[in-house]
């Protein structure tokens, strides 16, 4: 990662050291098997390559009295997952589910979260393979 990205991450979490620590733990899980590009915007940090597939953002703490140290993990999968950890699931289009998970402390980052992250990465890889196959079919038909 570039120094600018690291600086932007620290700025994103300015004044929220506990949230930054949670982010770093999630980042290790995400980067365990992949090295996605990280982009920091005003409202979120995204992980992806050709497509983004994981986001971390700061929840609106005044809603449902969220902890100031909490962060939200958003993942994309090809099916609706059922887990007590998932706060909300949305299907923006067929075969594509977005899941929002509130992480309030280090204990929330467990094997189930690791599995959900891996599922999001696997779905990303399936989408890439599908795109590659579509390009191959298109070339073959021309």
Secondary structure, 3 states (H helix, E strand, C coil): CCHHHHHHHHHHCCCCHHHHHHHHHHHHHHCCCCCCEEEECCCEEEEECCCEEEEEECCCCCCCCCCCCCEEEEEEECCCCCCCCEEEEEEEECCEEEEEEEECCHHHCCHHHHHHHHHHHHHHHHHHHHHHHHHHHHHHHC
